[in-house]
Amino acid sequence: MEQITGQPKARAIALLPILVFLALYLGAGIWYEYIEPVEGQMGFYVMSVVVAFGLALIVAFVQNRRRLFIENIQLCAKSIGDTNITIMLFIFLMAGAFSGIAKAAGGVESTAHLLLNFVPGTFAVPGLFLIACLISMSMGTSVGTITVLVPIAASVAQNAGLSLPLTVGSVVGGAMFGDNLSFISDTTIAATRTQGTRMQDKFYANLKLALPAAVVTLMVLFVLALSGAPADLGQFDYSLLLALPYFLVLLMALTGRNVFLVLGTGITLFFILGIATGTTSLSKAFSAMGAGTNGMFETMIVTILAASISAIMRDGGGFAALLAFIRKHFKGQRGGRLGIGLLTVLMDVATANNTVAIVVAGPIAKNISEEYGIEARDSASLLDTCSCIAQGIIPYGAQLLIASAIAGITSLSIIPYLLYPFFLAVAVLAWIAMGAKRA
């Protein structure tokens, strides 16, 4: 066995494990989505992402022959035991419990219905966009927001004769806005922990990109609303008491409270209020929190596997090769930021999962940001924002597939009306072009 010292030599072949993962996962997704569809299943979810990562990890072990098997295990253990990875895993667990108990207590529906009662009929579509922004930012999940609001959006569109793809697309756009900015979103957690920055710093860096895109989207939707007929939204029942925890969690996060304290407070309030108001029972509350944490297990396993593969690829010279390529083709901070953005988009297009894309691209983005002098908050913002852009547009992602299934239309028909993701992409490109140093 050769003596291994210093920095690893650049070897592009060391990136083979991630290419194997992408080939397996993307190939299976395309096959089962478009060639041999499986009834009742979304094509990109037939092959588990954990299985694809597991096979890629085997390739990494076999390929890295410079080290003994036990030495590769030690590399993985060191990477998994990193403080940021450990914190990320704990936050995932608490975020899952929060999501579960909030839904069981009726907090999601109460918050959505409370906001819907304040929307004028003339501005139904821009109102749904705004509500989706707030709900997703409070819940930390775009899919959850879409599941709650798209049935309402579809009903509103049908009753008022509005464009169904436009109405649904507005909800999807708002859901991606909130998911991108939420302090308790798994994308935010992954982006900040992999880059080693605070959630508040990443939030304000993100806001510079997301807010202008949201304002332009809202302006366009207002213009379209004024040219159409008013909608009758009706009246929705809600409990102000059950909606309050979401707003408190959002306020605590914005004022810089520790994320564990924020999530712990939200869990406690929904637990107590759900039982006190009779919307859930003690046994159902515990079951809901358990179901919520179970829903995070795949994300946690992917995080562990991705950290292991990254460690072996880095040791084999894969990251050094990627940096050498970026140095050659992308110059200065502008090029470095563009490289991080493109890498994230490509990972999301390949995996159809924005959290997985961030977990995979995160370690590489960290190396790029250090190489090019990019602030950690900016690299975290790029990871989260670019993954949300791609995830909000690809027709085979969970967001569009679920939205189209609920509304009874094709995911492709929604894409032209995804105003917010497209405007966000323009905002990111403009920021890279004008806001970064050339060298």
C-alpha positions as CSV (number, residue, x, y, z in Angstrom):
1,M,0.0,0.0,0.0
2,E,1.4,3.4,-1.0
3,Q,2.2,6.0,1.5
4,I,-0.4,8.7,1.3
5,T,0.6,12.2,2.3
6,G,-0.5,15.8,1.6
7,Q,-3.3,16.9,-0.8
8,P,-4.6,14.2,-3.1
9,K,-3.6,14.5,-6.8
10,A,-6.4,15.5,-9.1
11,R,-8.0,12.4,-10.6
12,A,-11.3,12.9,-12.6
13,I,-11.9,9.1,-12.4
14,A,-12.5,9.5,-8.6
15,L,-15.8,11.1,-9.5
16,L,-17.0,7.8,-10.9
17,P,-19.2,7.0,-7.9
18,I,-21.4,10.1,-8.3
19,L,-21.7,9.4,-12.0
20,V,-22.8,5.8,-11.2
21,F,-25.4,7.2,-8.9
22,L,-26.7,9.7,-11.4
23,A,-26.8,7.0,-14.2
24,L,-28.7,4.6,-12.0
25,Y,-31.1,7.0,-10.5
26,L,-31.8,9.2,-13.5
27,G,-31.8,6.2,-15.8
28,A,-34.3,4.3,-13.7
29,G,-36.4,7.5,-13.3
30,I,-36.6,8.1,-17.1
31,W,-37.3,4.4,-17.7
32,Y,-40.2,4.0,-15.2
33,E,-41.6,7.5,-15.9
34,Y,-41.7,7.6,-19.7
35,I,-40.9,4.1,-21.1
36,E,-42.3,1.5,-18.7
37,P,-44.5,3.4,-16.3
38,V,-45.5,1.6,-13.1
39,E,-49.2,2.1,-12.3
40,G,-49.7,4.2,-9.2
41,Q,-46.1,5.2,-8.8
42,M,-44.1,8.2,-9.9
43,G,-41.2,7.0,-12.1
44,F,-38.5,8.8,-10.2
45,Y,-39.5,7.2,-7.0
46,V,-39.5,3.6,-8.1
47,M,-35.8,3.1,-7.4
48,S,-35.0,4.3,-3.9
49,V,-32.4,7.0,-3.8
50,V,-30.9,5.1,-0.9
51,V,-30.3,2.0,-3.1
52,A,-28.7,4.2,-5.8
53,F,-26.4,5.8,-3.3
54,G,-25.6,2.5,-1.7
55,L,-24.4,1.0,-5.0
56,A,-22.4,4.2,-5.7
57,L,-20.7,3.8,-2.3
58,I,-19.7,0.2,-3.2
59,V,-18.1,1.6,-6.4
60,A,-16.3,4.2,-4.3
61,F,-14.9,1.5,-2.0
62,V,-13.8,-0.7,-4.8
63,Q,-12.2,2.2,-6.8
64,N,-10.2,3.8,-4.0
65,R,-7.5,1.1,-3.9
66,R,-4.9,3.4,-2.5
67,R,-6.4,2.7,0.9
68,L,-7.3,-0.5,2.8
69,F,-11.0,-1.2,3.3
70,I,-10.8,-0.3,7.0
71,E,-9.1,3.0,6.0
72,N,-12.0,3.9,3.7
73,I,-14.4,3.0,6.6
74,Q,-12.4,5.5,8.8
75,L,-12.8,8.2,6.1
76,C,-16.5,7.7,6.0
77,A,-16.8,7.7,9.8
78,K,-14.8,10.9,10.1
79,S,-17.0,12.6,7.5
80,I,-20.3,11.3,9.1
81,G,-19.1,12.4,12.5
82,D,-18.5,16.0,11.4
83,T,-20.3,18.5,13.6
84,N,-22.3,20.0,10.8
85,I,-23.5,16.5,9.6
86,T,-24.6,15.6,13.2
87,I,-26.4,18.8,13.7
88,M,-28.1,18.4,10.3
89,L,-29.4,14.9,11.3
90,F,-30.8,16.1,14.6
91,I,-32.5,19.1,12.9
92,F,-34.0,16.7,10.3
93,L,-35.5,14.6,13.2
94,M,-37.0,17.7,14.9
95,A,-38.3,19.1,11.6
96,G,-40.1,15.8,10.9
97,A,-41.7,15.8,14.3
98,F,-42.8,19.4,14.0
99,S,-44.3,18.7,10.6
100,G,-46.2,15.7,11.9
101,I,-47.7,17.2,15.0
102,A,-48.6,20.5,13.2
103,K,-50.6,18.5,10.6
104,A,-52.2,16.3,13.2
105,A,-53.3,19.3,15.3
106,G,-54.9,21.0,12.3
107,G,-52.4,23.9,12.3
108,V,-51.8,23.7,8.5
109,E,-55.4,23.9,7.5
110,S,-56.2,26.6,10.1
111,T,-53.4,28.8,8.9
112,A,-54.3,28.4,5.2
113,H,-58.0,29.0,5.8
114,L,-57.3,32.0,8.0
115,L,-55.3,33.7,5.3
116,L,-57.8,32.7,2.5
117,N,-60.6,34.6,4.3
118,F,-58.6,37.8,3.8
119,V,-58.2,37.4,0.0
120,P,-60.5,39.6,-2.2
121,G,-62.3,37.7,-4.9
122,T,-60.7,39.8,-7.7
123,F,-57.2,38.9,-6.6
124,A,-57.7,35.2,-6.0
125,V,-54.6,34.1,-8.0
126,P,-52.1,36.6,-6.5
127,G,-53.7,35.9,-3.1
128,L,-53.1,32.2,-3.5
129,F,-49.5,32.9,-4.5
130,L,-49.0,35.0,-1.3
131,I,-50.6,32.4,0.9
132,A,-48.5,29.7,-0.6
133,C,-45.4,31.8,0.2
134,L,-46.4,32.2,3.8
135,I,-47.6,28.7,4.4
136,S,-44.5,27.1,2.9
137,M,-42.2,29.5,4.8
138,S,-43.9,28.5,8.0
139,M,-44.2,24.8,7.3
140,G,-40.8,24.4,5.7
141,T,-42.2,22.1,3.0
142,S,-43.2,22.9,-0.6
143,V,-44.9,19.5,-1.1
144,G,-47.0,19.9,2.0
145,T,-48.0,23.4,0.9
146,I,-49.0,22.2,-2.5
147,T,-51.0,19.3,-1.0
148,V,-53.0,21.7,1.1
149,L,-53.6,24.6,-1.4
150,V,-53.8,23.0,-4.8
151,P,-57.3,21.5,-4.1
152,I,-58.5,24.9,-3.1
153,A,-56.8,26.5,-6.1
154,A,-58.4,24.0,-8.5
155,S,-61.8,24.6,-7.0
156,V,-61.4,28.4,-7.3
157,A,-60.2,28.2,-10.9
158,Q,-63.2,26.0,-11.8
159,N,-65.8,28.1,-10.1
160,A,-64.5,31.4,-11.4
161,G,-63.5,30.3,-14.9
162,L,-59.8,31.1,-14.3
163,S,-56.9,29.4,-16.0
164,L,-56.3,26.2,-14.0
165,P,-52.6,25.9,-15.0
166,L,-52.0,29.5,-14.0
167,T,-53.7,29.1,-10.7
168,V,-51.9,25.9,-9.9
169,G,-48.6,27.3,-11.2
170,S,-49.0,30.3,-8.8
171,V,-49.4,28.0,-5.8
172,V,-46.3,25.9,-6.9
173,G,-44.3,29.1,-7.3
174,G,-45.3,30.4,-3.9
175,A,-44.5,27.0,-2.3
176,M,-41.0,27.1,-3.8
177,F,-40.5,30.7,-2.5
178,G,-41.3,29.7,1.1
179,D,-39.3,26.4,0.9
180,N,-36.3,28.4,-0.2
181,L,-36.5,30.9,2.6
182,S,-37.9,28.8,5.5
183,F,-35.6,28.3,8.5
184,I,-37.0,24.8,9.1
185,S,-36.9,23.6,5.5
186,D,-34.6,20.6,4.9
187,T,-33.1,22.5,2.0
188,T,-32.1,25.4,4.3
189,I,-30.8,23.0,6.9
190,A,-28.7,21.1,4.3
191,A,-27.4,24.3,2.6
192,T,-26.3,26.1,5.8
193,R,-24.8,23.1,7.5
194,T,-22.7,22.0,4.4
195,Q,-21.4,25.5,4.0
196,G,-20.9,26.3,7.7
197,T,-23.0,29.4,7.9
198,R,-25.9,30.7,10.1
199,M,-29.4,30.3,8.9
200,Q,-30.1,34.0,9.5
201,D,-27.1,35.0,7.3
202,K,-28.3,32.7,4.5
203,F,-31.9,34.0,4.8
204,Y,-30.9,37.6,4.2
205,A,-28.6,36.6,1.3
206,N,-31.5,34.6,-0.1
207,L,-34.0,37.4,0.4
208,K,-32.0,39.6,-2.0
209,L,-32.7,37.1,-4.8
210,A,-36.1,35.8,-3.8
211,L,-37.9,39.0,-2.9
212,P,-37.4,40.8,-6.2
213,A,-38.6,37.7,-8.1
214,A,-41.6,37.4,-5.8
215,V,-42.5,41.1,-6.2
216,V,-42.3,40.9,-10.0
217,T,-44.4,37.7,-10.0
218,L,-47.0,39.4,-7.8
219,M,-47.2,42.4,-10.1
220,V,-47.7,40.2,-13.2
221,L,-50.4,38.2,-11.3
222,F,-52.1,41.4,-10.2
223,V,-52.3,42.7,-13.8
224,L,-53.7,39.3,-15.0
225,A,-56.2,39.4,-12.2
226,L,-57.5,42.9,-13.1
227,S,-58.2,41.7,-16.6
228,G,-60.2,38.7,-15.5
229,A,-63.4,38.0,-13.6
230,P,-63.5,38.0,-9.8
231,A,-63.7,34.6,-8.0
232,D,-65.9,33.6,-5.1
233,L,-63.5,32.1,-2.6
234,G,-66.2,31.4,-0.1
235,Q,-65.7,31.2,3.7
236,F,-63.3,28.8,5.4
237,D,-63.4,27.6,9.0
238,Y,-60.3,28.0,11.0
239,S,-58.9,28.2,14.6
240,L,-56.8,31.3,15.3
241,L,-55.3,29.4,18.3
242,L,-54.0,26.6,16.0
243,A,-52.6,29.1,13.5
244,L,-50.7,31.1,16.1
245,P,-47.8,28.6,16.6
246,Y,-46.8,28.9,12.9
247,F,-46.5,32.6,13.1
248,L,-44.6,32.4,16.4
249,V,-42.2,29.9,14.9
250,L,-41.6,32.2,11.9
251,L,-41.1,35.2,14.2
252,M,-38.6,33.4,16.4
253,A,-36.7,32.2,13.4
254,L,-36.5,35.7,11.9
255,T,-35.3,37.1,15.2
256,G,-32.3,34.7,15.3
257,R,-33.4,32.2,17.8
258,N,-31.6,28.8,17.9
259,V,-33.3,26.4,15.4
260,F,-33.6,23.7,18.1
261,L,-35.4,26.2,20.3
262,V,-37.6,27.3,17.5
263,L,-38.6,23.7,16.5
264,G,-39.0,22.6,20.1
265,T,-41.3,25.5,20.8
266,G,-43.4,24.7,17.8
267,I,-43.7,21.0,18.6
268,T,-44.7,21.8,22.2
269,L,-47.3,24.4,21.3
270,F,-49.0,22.2,18.6
271,F,-48.9,19.2,21.0
272,I,-50.6,21.1,23.8
273,L,-53.0,23.1,21.7
274,G,-54.0,20.1,19.6
275,I,-55.0,18.1,22.6
276,A,-56.6,21.1,24.4
277,T,-58.8,21.9,21.4
278,G,-59.7,18.3,20.7
279,T,-58.3,18.2,17.2
280,T,-56.0,15.3,18.2
281,S,-55.5,13.0,21.1
282,L,-52.4,12.1,23.1
283,S,-51.9,8.8,21.3
284,K,-52.5,10.4,17.8
285,A,-50.1,13.2,18.7
286,F,-47.3,10.8,19.5
287,S,-48.0,8.8,16.4
288,A,-48.0,11.9,14.2
289,M,-44.6,12.9,15.6
290,G,-43.3,9.4,15.0
291,A,-44.7,9.4,11.4
292,G,-43.0,12.8,10.8
293,T,-39.6,11.6,11.9
294,N,-40.0,8.4,9.9
295,G,-40.6,10.6,6.9
296,M,-37.2,12.1,7.4
297,F,-35.3,8.8,7.6
298,E,-34.6,8.5,3.9
299,T,-33.2,12.1,3.8
300,M,-31.0,11.2,6.8
301,I,-29.7,8.0,5.3
302,V,-29.0,9.9,2.0
303,T,-27.1,12.5,4.0
304,I,-24.9,9.8,5.7
305,L,-24.3,8.0,2.4
306,A,-23.5,11.2,0.5
307,A,-21.1,12.3,3.2
308,S,-19.3,8.9,3.0
309,I,-19.1,9.0,-0.8
310,S,-17.9,12.6,-0.8
311,A,-15.1,11.7,1.7
312,I,-13.8,8.9,-0.5
313,M,-14.1,11.0,-3.7
314,R,-12.2,13.9,-2.1
315,D,-9.5,11.5,-0.8
316,G,-9.2,10.0,-4.3
317,G,-8.7,13.4,-6.0
318,G,-12.1,13.8,-7.4
319,F,-12.8,17.2,-5.8
320,A,-9.3,18.4,-6.8
321,A,-10.1,17.4,-10.5
322,L,-13.4,19.3,-10.4
323,L,-11.7,22.4,-8.9
324,A,-9.1,22.2,-11.7
325,F,-11.8,22.1,-14.3
326,I,-13.6,25.1,-12.7
327,R,-10.4,27.0,-12.5
328,K,-9.8,26.5,-16.2
329,H,-13.3,27.4,-17.4
330,F,-14.7,29.7,-14.6
331,K,-12.8,32.9,-13.7
332,G,-13.1,34.9,-10.5
333,Q,-15.9,35.1,-8.0
334,R,-18.4,35.4,-10.9
335,G,-17.2,32.2,-12.4
336,G,-17.1,30.4,-9.0
337,R,-20.7,31.4,-8.2
338,L,-21.9,30.4,-11.7
339,G,-20.1,27.0,-11.2
340,I,-21.9,26.4,-7.9
341,G,-25.2,27.3,-9.4
342,L,-24.8,25.1,-12.5
343,L,-23.6,22.2,-10.4
344,T,-26.6,22.4,-8.1
345,V,-29.1,22.7,-11.0
346,L,-27.5,19.7,-12.8
347,M,-27.7,17.7,-9.5
348,D,-31.3,18.5,-9.0
349,V,-32.2,17.8,-12.7
350,A,-30.6,14.4,-12.2
351,T,-32.0,13.5,-8.8
352,A,-35.4,15.3,-8.9
353,N,-34.9,16.1,-5.2
354,N,-33.7,19.5,-4.1
355,T,-32.5,18.3,-0.7
356,V,-30.5,15.4,-2.2
357,A,-29.0,17.8,-4.8
358,I,-27.8,20.1,-2.0
359,V,-26.4,17.3,0.1
360,V,-24.5,15.9,-2.9
361,A,-23.3,19.3,-4.3
362,G,-22.7,20.9,-0.8
363,P,-19.1,19.5,-0.1
364,I,-18.0,20.4,-3.6
365,A,-19.6,23.9,-3.4
366,K,-17.7,24.4,-0.1
367,N,-14.4,23.7,-1.8
368,I,-15.3,26.1,-4.7
369,S,-16.3,28.9,-2.3
370,E,-13.1,28.6,-0.4
371,E,-11.1,28.5,-3.6
372,Y,-12.8,31.6,-5.0
373,G,-13.3,33.6,-1.8
374,I,-17.0,33.3,-1.9
375,E,-18.8,33.9,1.4
376,A,-20.4,30.9,3.0
377,R,-23.8,32.6,3.2
378,D,-23.6,33.3,-0.5
379,S,-22.7,29.7,-1.4
380,A,-25.5,28.4,0.8
381,S,-27.9,30.8,-0.8
382,L,-26.9,29.6,-4.3
383,L,-27.3,26.0,-3.3
384,D,-30.8,26.5,-1.9
385,T,-32.0,28.9,-4.5
386,C,-30.7,27.1,-7.6
387,S,-32.0,23.7,-6.3
388,C,-35.5,25.3,-5.8
389,I,-35.4,26.8,-9.3
390,A,-34.7,23.5,-10.9
391,Q,-37.1,21.6,-8.6
392,G,-39.9,24.0,-9.2
393,I,-39.6,23.6,-13.0
394,I,-38.7,20.0,-13.8
395,P,-42.0,18.1,-14.8
396,Y,-40.9,14.9,-13.1
397,G,-40.2,16.5,-9.7
398,A,-42.5,15.6,-6.7
399,Q,-43.9,19.2,-6.6
400,L,-45.3,19.3,-10.2
401,L,-46.3,15.7,-10.2
402,I,-48.4,16.0,-7.1
403,A,-49.8,19.4,-8.2
404,S,-50.8,18.0,-11.6
405,A,-52.3,14.9,-10.1
406,I,-54.5,16.8,-7.7
407,A,-55.6,19.3,-10.3
408,G,-56.2,16.7,-13.0
409,I,-53.8,18.2,-15.6
410,T,-50.4,17.3,-16.9
411,S,-47.3,18.7,-15.3
412,L,-46.1,20.0,-18.6
413,S,-49.1,22.2,-18.9
414,I,-48.1,24.0,-15.7
415,I,-44.6,24.8,-16.7
416,P,-45.4,27.9,-18.8
417,Y,-47.2,29.4,-15.8
418,L,-44.4,28.9,-13.3
419,L,-43.6,32.6,-13.2
420,Y,-41.8,32.7,-9.9
421,P,-39.1,30.1,-10.6
422,F,-38.4,31.7,-14.0
423,F,-38.1,35.2,-12.5
424,L,-35.9,33.8,-9.7
425,A,-33.6,32.3,-12.3
426,V,-33.3,35.7,-13.9
427,A,-32.6,37.3,-10.5
428,V,-29.8,34.8,-9.8
429,L,-28.1,35.3,-13.2
430,A,-28.4,39.1,-12.8
431,W,-26.8,38.9,-9.3
432,I,-24.0,36.7,-10.6
433,A,-23.4,39.1,-13.5
434,M,-23.5,42.3,-11.6
435,G,-22.8,41.6,-7.9
436,A,-19.6,39.5,-8.0
437,K,-16.0,40.5,-8.5
438,R,-14.3,39.4,-11.7
439,A,-11.2,38.2,-9.9
